């Protein structure tokens, strides 16, 4: 869209000259109107709302400076170019005070005016971009604030949070979390008939809107948490245990009646027990969640069923994922899944919020791990897509297993390819050097690091990460394995073996040997000889008895 220019000039010849001798279209401008003085110009300017105003200073009735004052006060976005036939400093001073963009002296040629107009349009463009950036930034801040609030409430509800940390975070996010008692309500919507696999966006969206509207209008103090359309969690705050229990049940009945009367959805609602401490909010949530298992369209209060009295909090350990990504192997996945994921299966299938929570942790841990290795997670594991879309395909434990396996094994393959490409050769050279020089009592980490052209600290970190044992542990293992061989196959004395494997102090060697094997060198040799004698006796008896 071209920027609109309005001209105010009392001299008709000058006014027509500017109007007719400027190629407005070529300059990206539109000449939108003119007036002989400020009084006539004002109503036109208010109606047309130009981007740029060109005005003379000396005019009858309302002069240029007065016009500038009025325009600046009511339409501050308009850029003003003043034309003056008087080279007087006082006019320039006043124009600057009024925020005039350009001050040009008559006579003014078309080229100079176009140059001034170009400067003004550039300024308009810059301000426009700044405003757009500011709006984007404000939107980002709002979005970021909303995401941070959601993340905080999810952590509070699903994981449990230290009270001091929770209070500090809630203060920063402007969430009033302080109360004497807390009670959690879990609400799950399904389409009529109880078929959880059906999905009707508009029905679920209407359900969510009704719930949030009722919560907003309810006289109690409630913090809602929504993640997706089908589930809502409400944190009720109150002054007494009885009050939050009473409010929780009344609100649940109100929500259920309104939603089921106005939509096609049935609501299953679980109500946890009141808690006094912030860190116990998660316990109330899982009580509410557990009370709704295997029921549809009912309100269940914690304690009303035999199974809900004993609720164990599932604690998903993100650090276990991080450890598996660093040190695990493909062959270890089943054991990892059984130990750290399987136990959450039924709870995750029952609650979209909880499943989302687990997968976000797993996906974030994986993405951070790949990023630390210098990879692009979207290219390395294209299966990682928006979590919401991923979760819609998960209906069984086997599908949880498969999706988790795809994500984690993809990260392990990338890790291993990086290791084989970047460090495998270096590790092999370091091991060869240690295997060749372990007999030297003076062998050191610095010497090995120098041999493979790394600093000692870098070599130590890489060797430990890639081999899962420290340099010292590897050197000790090589020496002790050789000591075992010599104890089995030679009659060398202990001090001789100690010297041959790089220990100048036989007492220290014996101490290290016992720490590693559980036996002293002498005890080890005795056991080996005893085992050999027993084996020889067995072989002799088998030969003499015909194997009977």
MARTORMI-137575 format. One record per residue (C-alpha): x, y, z; residue in one letter; chain. Coordinates in nm, 4 decimals. Each point is the difference from the previous one (the first is absolute). Last residue first. Example, Ala and Ser with C-alpha at 12.3 -4.5 7.8 and 13.67 -1.06 7.14 Angstrom:
REM MARTORMI-137575
PT         x         y         z  aa  ch
PT    1.3670   -0.1060    0.7140   s   A
PT   -0.1370   -0.3440    0.0660   a   A
END
This chain:
REM MARTORMI-137575
PT         x         y         z  aa  ch
PT    3.0203   -9.3758    3.4929   x   A
PT    0.2477    0.1520   -0.2511   x   A
PT    0.1723   -0.3294   -0.0649   x   A
PT    0.1066   -0.0301    0.3602   x   A
PT    0.3731    0.0499   -0.0556   x   A
PT   -0.0391    0.2865   -0.2527   x   A
PT   -0.2662    0.1815    0.1976   x   A
PT    0.2002   -0.0387    0.3193   x   A
PT    0.3117    0.1528   -0.1643   x   A
PT   -0.1986    0.2990   -0.1400   x   A
PT   -0.1548    0.0689    0.3399   x   A
PT    0.3385   -0.0153    0.1722   x   A
PT    0.1501    0.2415   -0.2545   x   A
PT   -0.2875    0.2451    0.0485   x   A
PT    0.0436   -0.0149    0.3753   x   A
PT    0.3719    0.0633   -0.0355   x   A
PT   -0.0624    0.2981   -0.2319   x   A
PT   -0.2577    0.1479    0.2373   x   A
PT    0.2432   -0.0322    0.2889   x   A
PT    0.2768    0.1652   -0.2049   x   A
PT   -0.2280    0.2896   -0.0954   x   A
PT   -0.1165    0.0432    0.3576   x   A
PT    0.3583    0.0050    0.1287   x   A
PT    0.1028    0.2575   -0.2639   x   A
PT   -0.2904    0.2269    0.0948   x   A
PT    0.0783   -0.0303    0.3695   x   A
PT    0.3642    0.0984   -0.0647   x   A
PT   -0.1002    0.2987   -0.2174   x   A
PT   -0.2446    0.1159    0.2733   x   A
PT   -0.3644   -0.0648   -0.0718   x   A
PT   -0.3074    0.2222   -0.0540   x   A
PT    0.0933    0.0416   -0.3657   x   A
PT    0.0312    0.3782   -0.0422   x   A
PT    0.0713    0.1076    0.3587   x   A
PT    0.2193   -0.3061    0.0517   x   A
PT    0.2153    0.0851   -0.3027   x   A
PT    0.0270    0.3673    0.1029   x   A
PT    0.1265   -0.0925    0.3475   x   A
PT    0.2384   -0.2617   -0.1352   x   A
PT    0.1431    0.2536   -0.2482   x   A
PT    0.0428    0.2558    0.2807   x   A
PT    0.1935   -0.2561    0.2008   x   A
PT    0.2076   -0.0919   -0.3070   x   A
PT    0.1152    0.3649   -0.0464   x   A
PT    0.1501    0.0607   -0.3460   x   A
PT   -0.3278   -0.0836   -0.1711   x   A
PT    0.0336   -0.0072   -0.3804   x   A
PT   -0.1147   -0.3498   -0.0965   x   A
PT    0.3398   -0.1700    0.0107   x   A
PT    0.0964    0.1611    0.3317   x   A
PT   -0.3076   -0.1336    0.1784   x   A
PT    0.0507   -0.3434   -0.1550   x   A
PT    0.3528   -0.0079    0.1419   x   A
PT   -0.1215    0.1197    0.3416   x   A
PT   -0.2587   -0.2807    0.0066   x   A
PT    0.2502   -0.2722   -0.0862   x   A
PT   -0.0049   -0.1517   -0.3452   x   A
PT   -0.1142   -0.3622   -0.0154   x   A
PT   -0.1752    0.0542   -0.3303   x   A
PT   -0.3311   -0.0750   -0.1770   x   A
PT   -0.2829    0.0900    0.2363   x   A
PT    0.1705    0.2815    0.1940   x   A
PT    0.1387    0.1409   -0.3257   x   A
PT   -0.3447    0.0070   -0.1639   x   A
PT   -0.1592    0.1566    0.3091   x   A
PT    0.2705    0.2693    0.0002   x   A
PT   -0.0714    0.0748   -0.3671   x   A
PT   -0.3692    0.0505    0.0805   x   A
PT    0.1033    0.2197    0.2959   x   A
PT    0.2155    0.2229   -0.2221   x   A
PT   -0.2629    0.0460   -0.2728   x   A
PT   -0.2738    0.0650    0.2583   x   A
PT    0.2168    0.2560    0.1808   x   A
PT    0.0682    0.1863   -0.3253   x   A
PT   -0.3727    0.0031   -0.0838   x   A
PT   -0.1012    0.1224    0.3467   x   A
PT    0.2677    0.2717   -0.0101   x   A
PT   -0.1170    0.1271   -0.3400   x   A
PT   -0.3559    0.0121    0.1287   x   A
PT   -0.2731   -0.2407   -0.0992   x   A
PT   -0.3105    0.0456   -0.2161   x   A
PT    0.2096   -0.0428   -0.3166   x   A
PT   -0.1231    0.3057   -0.1951   x   A
PT   -0.0808    0.2276    0.2924   x   A
PT    0.3050   -0.0881    0.2090   x   A
PT    0.2402    0.0274   -0.2949   x   A
PT   -0.1552    0.3301   -0.1120   x   A
PT    0.0223    0.1618    0.3446   x   A
PT    0.3564   -0.1196    0.0685   x   A
PT    0.1168    0.0995   -0.3486   x   A
PT   -0.1443    0.3492    0.0405   x   A
PT    0.1624    0.0460    0.3418   x   A
PT    0.3391   -0.1368   -0.1155   x   A
PT    0.0009    0.2168   -0.3157   x   A
PT   -0.0302   -0.2008   -0.3187   x   A
PT    0.2557   -0.1079   -0.2611   x   A
PT   -0.0410   -0.3808    0.0317   x   A
PT    0.3548   -0.0479    0.1394   x   A
PT   -0.0291    0.3142    0.2141   x   A
PT   -0.3110   -0.1413    0.1652   x   A
PT    0.1813   -0.3299    0.0695   x   A
PT    0.2915    0.1835    0.1627   x   A
PT   -0.2312    0.2256    0.1996   x   A
PT   -0.1966   -0.3001    0.1307   x   A
PT    0.3216   -0.1442    0.1317   x   A
PT    0.2429   -0.2880   -0.0526   x   A
PT    0.2789    0.0218    0.2575   x   A
PT   -0.0250   -0.3559    0.1314   x   A
PT    0.0602   -0.1228   -0.3584   x   A
PT   -0.1492   -0.3488   -0.0421   x   A
PT   -0.3240    0.1587   -0.1298   x   A
PT    0.1906    0.1304   -0.3034   x   A
PT   -0.1207   -0.2132   -0.2926   x   A
PT   -0.3574   -0.0524    0.1198   x   A
PT   -0.0181    0.3698    0.0963   x   A
PT    0.1133    0.1085   -0.3476   x   A
PT   -0.2404   -0.2385   -0.1713   x   A
PT   -0.2839    0.1283    0.2202   x   A
PT    0.0799    0.3619   -0.0907   x   A
PT    0.0178   -0.0849   -0.3710   x   A
PT   -0.3385   -0.1750    0.0144   x   A
PT   -0.1532    0.2913    0.1908   x   A
PT    0.1307    0.2443   -0.2642   x   A
PT   -0.1363   -0.2121   -0.2843   x   A
PT   -0.3412   -0.0266    0.1647   x   A
PT   -0.0172    0.3717    0.0832   x   A
PT   -0.1565    0.1846   -0.2920   x   A
PT   -0.1638   -0.2419   -0.2397   x   A
PT   -0.0650   -0.2920    0.2311   x   A
PT   -0.1107    0.2301    0.2798   x   A
PT   -0.2247    0.2060   -0.2227   x   A
PT   -0.1562   -0.3130   -0.1489   x   A
PT   -0.0530   -0.1339    0.3525   x   A
PT   -0.1771    0.3153    0.1156   x   A
PT   -0.2147    0.0090   -0.3140   x   A
PT   -0.0991   -0.3635    0.0503   x   A
PT   -0.0774    0.0696    0.3667   x   A
PT   -0.2240    0.2962   -0.0933   x   A
PT   -0.1975   -0.2099   -0.2484   x   A
PT   -0.0253   -0.2734    0.2644   x   A
PT   -0.1603    0.2511    0.2379   x   A
PT   -0.2666    0.1357   -0.2338   x   A
PT   -0.0979   -0.3230   -0.1761   x   A
PT   -0.0012   -0.1928    0.3290   x   A
PT   -0.2298    0.2485    0.1726   x   A
PT   -0.2444   -0.0189   -0.2905   x   A
PT    0.0082   -0.3810   -0.0012   x   A
PT   -0.0420   -0.0457    0.3760   x   A
PT   -0.2858    0.2518    0.0205   x   A
PT   -0.1592   -0.1835   -0.2941   x   A
PT    0.0357   -0.3320    0.1809   x   A
PT   -0.1603    0.1520    0.3114   x   A
PT   -0.3055    0.0846   -0.2079   x   A
PT   -0.1889    0.3010   -0.1452   x   A
PT    0.2743    0.2228   -0.1379   x   A
PT   -0.0780    0.1638   -0.3330   x   A
PT   -0.1383    0.3209    0.1517   x   A
PT    0.3212    0.0296    0.1991   x   A
PT    0.2166    0.0744   -0.3009   x   A
PT   -0.2245    0.2826   -0.1165   x   A
PT    0.0118    0.1677    0.3423   x   A
PT    0.3749   -0.0567    0.0201   x   A
PT    0.0680    0.2044   -0.3118   x   A
PT    0.2384   -0.2198   -0.1992   x   A
PT    0.2921   -0.2156    0.1057   x   A
PT   -0.0170   -0.2715   -0.2664   x   A
PT    0.2505    0.2032   -0.2025   x   A
PT    0.2671   -0.1245    0.2428   x   A
PT    0.3369    0.1061   -0.1414   x   A
PT   -0.1354    0.2728   -0.2252   x   A
PT   -0.2362    0.1607    0.2511   x   A
PT    0.2532   -0.0525    0.2820   x   A
PT    0.2706    0.1992   -0.1767   x   A
PT    0.3352   -0.1160    0.1397   x   A
PT    0.2884    0.1707    0.1793   x   A
PT    0.0450   -0.2586    0.2747   x   A
PT   -0.1585    0.2379    0.2522   x   A
PT   -0.2941    0.0396   -0.2410   x   A
PT   -0.0488   -0.3768   -0.0066   x   A
PT   -0.0144   -0.0145    0.3814   x   A
PT   -0.2270    0.3046    0.0233   x   A
PT   -0.2432   -0.1536   -0.2511   x   A
PT    0.0016   -0.3338    0.1831   x   A
PT   -0.0629    0.1556    0.3426   x   A
PT   -0.2711    0.2192   -0.1514   x   A
PT   -0.1665   -0.2998   -0.1679   x   A
PT    0.0051   -0.2121    0.3167   x   A
PT   -0.1301    0.2818    0.2219   x   A
PT   -0.2656    0.0964   -0.2548   x   A
PT   -0.0949   -0.3662   -0.0307   x   A
PT   -0.0572   -0.0456    0.3718   x   A
PT   -0.2016    0.3216    0.0430   x   A
PT   -0.2101   -0.0663   -0.3083   x   A
PT   -0.0858   -0.3438    0.1386   x   A
PT   -0.1019    0.1621    0.3293   x   A
PT   -0.2185    0.2611   -0.1674   x   A
PT   -0.1546   -0.2563   -0.2365   x   A
PT   -0.1083   -0.2033    0.3009   x   A
PT   -0.1122   -0.3628    0.0054   x   A
PT    0.2645   -0.1209   -0.2436   x   A
PT    0.2691    0.1718    0.2087   x   A
PT   -0.1276   -0.1546    0.3246   x   A
PT   -0.0061   -0.3447   -0.1625   x   A
PT    0.3538    0.0327   -0.1345   x   A
PT    0.1793    0.1778    0.2838   x   A
PT    0.1649   -0.3173    0.1351   x   A
PT    0.1187   -0.0893   -0.3501   x   A
PT    0.2155    0.3123   -0.0317   x   A
PT    0.2981   -0.0207    0.2405   x   A
PT    0.0790   -0.3629    0.0792   x   A
PT   -0.1769   -0.1852   -0.2810   x   A
PT    0.1092    0.2578   -0.2568   x   A
PT    0.3642   -0.0055    0.1152   x   A
PT    0.0058   -0.3820    0.0013   x   A
PT   -0.1468   -0.0080   -0.3494   x   A
PT    0.2448    0.2659   -0.1203   x   A
PT    0.3207   -0.1660    0.1246   x   A
PT    0.0865   -0.1703   -0.3311   x   A
PT    0.0026    0.3387   -0.1754   x   A
PT    0.2629    0.1183    0.2477   x   A
PT   -0.0014    0.2465    0.2863   x   A
PT    0.2710    0.2399    0.1178   x   A
PT   -0.0967    0.3514   -0.1013   x   A
PT   -0.3568   -0.0545   -0.1218   x   A
PT   -0.0716   -0.2335    0.2930   x   A
PT    0.1287    0.2607    0.2473   x   A
PT   -0.2191    0.2721   -0.1511   x   A
PT   -0.3048   -0.2260    0.0090   x   A
PT    0.0702   -0.0904    0.3639   x   A
PT    0.0421    0.3725    0.0749   x   A
PT   -0.3591    0.0501   -0.1157   x   A
PT   -0.1240   -0.2122    0.2881   x   A
PT   -0.3780   -0.0382   -0.0199   x   A
PT   -0.1426   -0.0247    0.3500   x   A
PT   -0.3279   -0.1878    0.0192   x   A
PT   -0.1673    0.0915    0.3283   x   A
PT   -0.1438   -0.3036    0.1721   x   A
PT   -0.3687    0.0179    0.0720   x   A
PT   -0.1423   -0.2336    0.2615   x   A
PT   -0.3435    0.1305    0.0924   x   A
PT   -0.1054    0.0129   -0.3617   x   A
PT   -0.0316   -0.3744   -0.0508   x   A
PT   -0.2786   -0.0611    0.2497   x   A
PT   -0.2245    0.2685   -0.1474   x   A
PT   -0.1586    0.3027    0.1671   x   A
PT    0.3318    0.0967    0.1606   x   A
PT    0.0816    0.2728   -0.2511   x   A
PT   -0.3276    0.1340   -0.1379   x   A
PT   -0.1354   -0.1327   -0.3273   x   A
PT   -0.2385    0.1907   -0.2234   x   A
PT   -0.1294   -0.2228   -0.2788   x   A
PT   -0.0303    0.0040   -0.3809   x   A
PT    0.2477   -0.2772   -0.0758   x   A
PT    0.1791   -0.2310    0.2434   x   A
PT    0.3056   -0.2254   -0.0412   x   A
PT    0.2369    0.2459    0.1704   x   A
PT   -0.1684    0.3094    0.1385   x   A
PT    0.1182   -0.0441    0.3615   x   A
PT    0.3605   -0.0379   -0.1144   x   A
PT    0.0035    0.3470   -0.1534   x   A
PT   -0.1459    0.1683    0.3073   x   A
PT    0.2472   -0.1796    0.2274   x   A
PT    0.2742    0.0865   -0.2468   x   A
PT   -0.0934    0.3668    0.0250   x   A
PT   -0.0193    0.0025    0.3800   x   A
PT    0.3480   -0.1531    0.0201   x   A
PT    0.1291    0.2623   -0.2463   x   A
PT   -0.1256    0.2755    0.2321   x   A
PT    0.2092   -0.1460    0.2837   x   A
PT    0.3042    0.2236   -0.0679   x   A
PT   -0.2214    0.3042    0.0456   x   A
PT   -0.0981   -0.1001    0.3533   x   A
PT   -0.3368   -0.0187    0.1747   x   A
PT   -0.1653   -0.2606   -0.2175   x   A
PT   -0.3702   -0.0718   -0.0566   x   A
PT   -0.0868   -0.3380   -0.1595   x   A
PT   -0.0290   -0.0536   -0.3731   x   A
PT   -0.3146    0.0388   -0.2090   x   A
PT   -0.0449   -0.1971   -0.3216   x   A
PT   -0.2403    0.1053   -0.2741   x   A
PT   -0.1137   -0.1978   -0.3036   x   A
PT   -0.1922    0.2288   -0.2320   x   A
PT   -0.2218   -0.1086   -0.2863   x   A
PT    0.0109    0.2021   -0.3196   x   A
PT   -0.2781    0.0700   -0.2519   x   A
PT   -0.0279    0.3588    0.1193   x   A
PT   -0.2360    0.2357    0.1881   x   A
PT   -0.1577   -0.2159    0.2705   x   A
PT    0.3077   -0.2189    0.0429   x   A
PT    0.2190    0.3064    0.0425   x   A
PT   -0.2325    0.1854    0.2386   x   A
PT   -0.0827   -0.2990    0.2222   x   A
PT    0.3634   -0.1155    0.0247   x   A
PT    0.1312    0.3496    0.0743   x   A
PT   -0.2561    0.0638    0.2743   x   A
PT    0.0540   -0.3416    0.1572   x   A
PT    0.3778    0.0493    0.0012   x   A
PT   -0.0379    0.3494    0.1466   x   A
PT   -0.2138   -0.1308    0.2844   x   A
PT    0.2409   -0.2887    0.0682   x   A
PT    0.3102    0.2176    0.0078   x   A
PT   -0.1664    0.2753    0.1999   x   A
PT   -0.0973   -0.2456    0.2772   x   A
PT    0.3434   -0.1645    0.0049   x   A
PT    0.1712    0.3421   -0.0119   x   A
PT   -0.2131    0.1248    0.2928   x   A
PT    0.0402   -0.3109    0.2116   x   A
PT    0.3781    0.0166   -0.0163   x   A
PT    0.0039    0.3646    0.0986   x   A
PT    0.0970    0.3419   -0.1342   x   A
PT   -0.0185   -0.0903   -0.3666   x   A
PT    0.1798   -0.0487   -0.3301   x   A
PT   -0.1257   -0.2168   -0.2854   x   A
PT    0.2468   -0.1119   -0.2663   x   A
PT   -0.1974   -0.1054   -0.3059   x   A
PT    0.1275   -0.2425   -0.2621   x   A
PT   -0.1586   -0.0180   -0.3439   x   A
PT    0.0080   -0.2798   -0.2534   x   A
PT   -0.1420   -0.0545   -0.3482   x   A
PT    0.1094    0.3160   -0.1778   x   A
PT    0.3774    0.0022    0.0275   x   A
PT    0.1836    0.1004    0.3126   x   A
PT   -0.2209    0.2036    0.2323   x   A
PT    0.0896    0.1204    0.3495   x   A
PT   -0.2528    0.2049    0.1974   x   A
PT    0.0830    0.1877    0.3238   x   A
PT   -0.3036    0.0371    0.2279   x   A
PT   -0.0978    0.2327    0.2871   x   A
PT   -0.3719   -0.0477    0.0635   x   A
PT   -0.2824    0.2284   -0.1171   x   A
PT   -0.0441   -0.1888   -0.3309   x   A
PT   -0.0249    0.2342   -0.2985   x   A
PT    0.3446   -0.0684   -0.1419   x   A
PT   -0.0318   -0.3747    0.0702   x   A
PT   -0.3356   -0.0116   -0.1778   x   A
PT    0.1480    0.1751   -0.3054   x   A
PT    0.3022   -0.2324    0.0023   x   A
PT   -0.2229   -0.3083    0.0061   x   A
PT   -0.2320    0.1318   -0.2720   x   A
PT    0.2930    0.0901   -0.2264   x   A
PT    0.1569   -0.3456    0.0423   x   A
PT   -0.3269   -0.1719   -0.0870   x   A
PT   -0.0453    0.2228   -0.3062   x   A
PT    0.3491   -0.0928   -0.1185   x   A
PT   -0.0713   -0.3690    0.0591   x   A
PT   -0.3211    0.0121   -0.2027   x   A
PT    0.1642    0.2061   -0.2745   x   A
PT    0.2998   -0.2313   -0.0301   x   A
PT   -0.2021   -0.3213   -0.0204   x   A
PT    0.2187   -0.2994    0.0699   x   A
PT   -0.0969   -0.3635    0.0340   x   A
PT    0.2623   -0.2289    0.1495   x   A
PT   -0.1346    0.0516    0.3524   x   A
PT   -0.3237   -0.1786   -0.0894   x   A
PT   -0.2031    0.0667    0.3165   x   A
PT   -0.3379   -0.0020   -0.1701   x   A
PT   -0.0231    0.3790    0.0031   x   A
PT    0.3305    0.1580   -0.0909   x   A
PT    0.2641    0.0009    0.2702   x   A
PT    0.1043    0.2788    0.2382   x   A
PT    0.2433   -0.0455    0.2891   x   A
PT    0.0009    0.2211    0.3082   x   A
PT    0.2579   -0.0353    0.2807   x   A
PT   -0.0687    0.2037    0.3143   x   A
PT    0.2803    0.0842    0.2432   x   A
PT   -0.0410    0.1343    0.3546   x   A
PT    0.2187    0.2507    0.1817   x   A
PT   -0.0152    0.1332    0.3549   x   A
PT    0.1368    0.3036    0.1882   x   A
PT    0.0712    0.1955   -0.3177   x   A
PT    0.2827    0.1660   -0.1964   x   A
PT    0.0077   -0.0672   -0.3757   x   A
PT   -0.0773    0.3503   -0.1295   x   A
PT    0.1580   -0.0251   -0.3443   x   A
PT    0.1875    0.3128   -0.1109   x   A
PT    0.2685   -0.1942   -0.1897   x   A
PT    0.2785    0.1338    0.2240   x   A
PT   -0.2075   -0.0580    0.3140   x   A
PT   -0.0863   -0.3530   -0.1154   x   A
PT    0.3690   -0.0732   -0.0571   x   A
PT    0.0998    0.1207    0.3479   x   A
PT   -0.2835   -0.1863    0.1701   x   A
PT    0.0754   -0.3227   -0.1881   x   A
PT    0.3728    0.0177    0.0788   x   A
PT   -0.0698    0.0526    0.3693   x   A
PT   -0.2586   -0.2794    0.0043   x   A
PT    0.2115   -0.2594   -0.1845   x   A
PT   -0.2035   -0.1299   -0.2899   x   A
PT   -0.2144   -0.3064   -0.0654   x   A
PT    0.0391   -0.1889   -0.3240   x   A
PT   -0.3378   -0.0021   -0.1693   x   A
PT   -0.1938    0.2907    0.1488   x   A
PT    0.2827    0.2417    0.0826   x   A
PT    0.1998   -0.0880   -0.3113   x   A
PT   -0.3098    0.0410   -0.2158   x   A
PT   -0.0776    0.3320    0.1721   x   A
PT    0.3515    0.1296   -0.0672   x   A
PT   -0.0037   -0.1124   -0.3634   x   A
PT   -0.3400    0.1620   -0.0599   x   A
PT    0.1129    0.3263    0.1584   x   A
PT    0.3220   -0.0063   -0.2027   x   A
PT   -0.1970   -0.0668   -0.3182   x   A
PT   -0.2364    0.2893    0.0733   x   A
PT    0.2923    0.2313    0.0762   x   A
PT    0.1718   -0.1065   -0.3208   x   A
PT   -0.3152    0.0617   -0.1990   x   A
PT   -0.0434    0.3423    0.1610   x   A
PT    0.3693    0.0777   -0.0470   x   A
PT   -0.0181   -0.1216   -0.3586   x   A
PT   -0.3050    0.2162   -0.0643   x   A
PT    0.1785    0.3002    0.1512   x   A
PT    0.3057   -0.0771   -0.2122   x   A
PT   -0.2136   -0.0319   -0.3110   x   A
PT   -0.1695    0.3297    0.0826   x   A
PT    0.3386    0.1617    0.0595   x   A
PT    0.1335   -0.1428   -0.3242   x   A
PT   -0.3040    0.1337   -0.1837   x   A
PT    0.0449    0.3373    0.1680   x   A
PT    0.3696    0.0055   -0.0874   x   A
PT   -0.0776   -0.0982   -0.3590   x   A
PT   -0.2535    0.2812   -0.0281   x   A
PT    0.2430    0.2442    0.1571   x   A
PT    0.2635   -0.0966   -0.2553   x   A
PT   -0.2470    0.0255   -0.2882   x   A
PT   -0.1191    0.3440    0.1161   x   A
PT    0.3616    0.1182    0.0304   x   A
PT    0.0741   -0.1248   -0.3513   x   A
PT   -0.3115    0.1819   -0.1216   x   A
PT    0.1247    0.3232    0.1619   x   A
PT    0.3453   -0.0237   -0.1540   x   A
PT   -0.1554   -0.0621   -0.3433   x   A
PT   -0.2296    0.2987    0.0458   x   A
PT    0.3016    0.2195    0.0726   x   A
PT    0.1759   -0.1219   -0.3159   x   A
PT   -0.3201    0.0490   -0.1983   x   A
PT   -0.0183    0.3585    0.1298   x   A
PT    0.3609    0.0625   -0.0957   x   A
PT   -0.0534   -0.1415   -0.3518   x   A
PT   -0.3268    0.1920   -0.0537   x   A
PT    0.1700    0.3324    0.0849   x   A
PT   -0.0614    0.2062    0.3141   x   A
PT   -0.0024    0.3803    0.0002   x   A
PT   -0.0444   -0.0026    0.2873   x   A
PT    0.1759   -0.1451    0.3018   x   A
PT   -0.0662   -0.3550    0.1193   x   A
PT   -0.0597   -0.1259    0.3558   x   A
PT   -0.0425   -0.3806    0.0231   x   A
PT   -0.1458   -0.2324    0.2691   x   A
PT   -0.1801    0.2579    0.2134   x   A
PT    0.0049   -0.1090    0.3659   x   A
PT   -0.1779    0.3069    0.1339   x   A
PT    0.3136    0.1128    0.1828   x   A
PT    0.1946   -0.0294   -0.3255   x   A
PT   -0.2543    0.2220   -0.1786   x   A
PT    0.0251    0.2596    0.2770   x   A
PT    0.3771    0.0146   -0.0327   x   A
PT   -0.0157    0.0176   -0.3804   x   A
PT   -0.2470    0.2876    0.0200   x   A
PT    0.2199    0.1840    0.2521   x   A
PT    0.3091   -0.0483   -0.2183   x   A
PT   -0.1424    0.2023   -0.2856   x   A
PT    0.0769   -0.0789   -0.3608   x   A
PT   -0.3405    0.1102   -0.1159   x   A
PT   -0.1655   -0.1445   -0.3090   x   A
PT   -0.1069   -0.3054    0.1925   x   A
PT   -0.1127   -0.3503   -0.0931   x   A
PT   -0.0650   -0.2391    0.2895   x   A
PT   -0.0011   -0.3804   -0.0457   x   A
PT   -0.2128   -0.1843    0.2557   x   A
PT   -0.0296   -0.3742    0.0654   x   A
PT   -0.3468   -0.1056    0.1163   x   A
PT    0.0042   -0.2608    0.2827   x   A
PT   -0.0820    0.2638    0.2628   x   A
PT   -0.3584    0.0536   -0.1216   x   A
PT   -0.1808    0.1967    0.2757   x   A
PT    0.2783    0.1927    0.1775   x   A
PT    0.2528    0.0103   -0.2830   x   A
PT   -0.2719    0.1068   -0.2431   x   A
PT   -0.1047    0.2892    0.2252   x   A
PT    0.3572    0.1194    0.0620   x   A
PT    0.0903   -0.0360   -0.3697   x   A
PT   -0.3023    0.2102   -0.1008   x   A
PT    0.1170    0.2670    0.2425   x   A
PT    0.3454   -0.0067   -0.1588   x   A
PT   -0.1421    0.0133   -0.3530   x   A
PT   -0.2333    0.2969    0.0500   x   A
PT   -0.3712   -0.0082    0.0886   x   A
PT   -0.1825    0.3064   -0.1425   x   A
PT    0.2469    0.1131   -0.2634   x   A
PT    0.3145   -0.1953   -0.0894   x   A
PT    0.3722    0.0362    0.0810   x   A
PT    0.1401   -0.3432    0.0887   x   A
PT   -0.0692   -0.1960   -0.3191   x   A
PT   -0.1110   -0.3581    0.0407   x   A
PT    0.0854   -0.3478   -0.1273   x   A
PT   -0.1826   -0.2693    0.2012   x   A
PT    0.0976   -0.3666   -0.0327   x   A
PT   -0.1914   -0.3153    0.0950   x   A
PT   -0.3409    0.1446   -0.0846   x   A
PT   -0.3107   -0.0509    0.2165   x   A
PT   -0.2583    0.0868   -0.2714   x   A
PT   -0.2807    0.1149    0.2334   x   A
PT    0.2146    0.1667    0.2665   x   A
PT    0.2188    0.1589   -0.2686   x   A
PT   -0.3055    0.1356   -0.1780   x   A
PT   -0.1424    0.1442    0.3236   x   A
PT    0.3377    0.1683    0.0722   x   A
PT    0.0864    0.1357   -0.3469   x   A
PT   -0.2646    0.2733   -0.0197   x   A
PT    0.1265    0.1598    0.3209   x   A
PT    0.3645   -0.0702   -0.0811   x   A
PT    0.0062    0.1905   -0.3256   x   A
PT   -0.0235   -0.0357   -0.3794   x   A
PT   -0.0920   -0.3721    0.0027   x   A
PT    0.1144   -0.3155   -0.1815   x   A
PT   -0.0834   -0.3712   -0.0302   x   A
PT    0.1037   -0.3646   -0.0519   x   A
PT    0.3242    0.0167   -0.1994   x   A
PT    0.0936   -0.3693    0.0142   x   A
PT    0.3584   -0.1122    0.0512   x   A
PT    0.2302   -0.2778   -0.1172   x   A
PT    0.2400    0.2519   -0.1552   x   A
PT   -0.0994   -0.1093   -0.3524   x   A
PT   -0.3650    0.0533    0.0962   x   A
PT    0.0622    0.3526    0.1253   x   A
PT    0.1760    0.1257   -0.3125   x   A
PT    0.0332    0.3558    0.1333   x   A
PT   -0.0704    0.2895   -0.2363   x   A
PT   -0.3774    0.0271    0.0333   x   A
PT   -0.0597    0.0228    0.3760   x   A
PT    0.3198    0.1899    0.0795   x   A
PT   -0.0605    0.2533   -0.2763   x   A
PT   -0.3697    0.0223    0.0846   x   A
PT    0.0773    0.1001    0.3581   x   A
PT    0.2776    0.2420   -0.0965   x   A
PT   -0.2275    0.1736   -0.2518   x   A
PT   -0.2921    0.0014    0.2468   x   A
PT    0.1996    0.1651    0.2794   x   A
PT   -0.1840   -0.0965    0.3205   x   A
PT    0.1658   -0.3432    0.0302   x   A
PT   -0.1253   -0.3087    0.1874   x   A
PT    0.0849   -0.3311   -0.1721   x   A
PT   -0.1159   -0.3505    0.1000   x   A
PT    0.2097   -0.3091   -0.0837   x   A
PT   -0.1251   -0.3623    0.0221   x   A
PT    0.2514   -0.2873    0.0191   x   A
PT   -0.0391   -0.2540   -0.2774   x   A
PT   -0.1443   -0.3419    0.0946   x   A
END
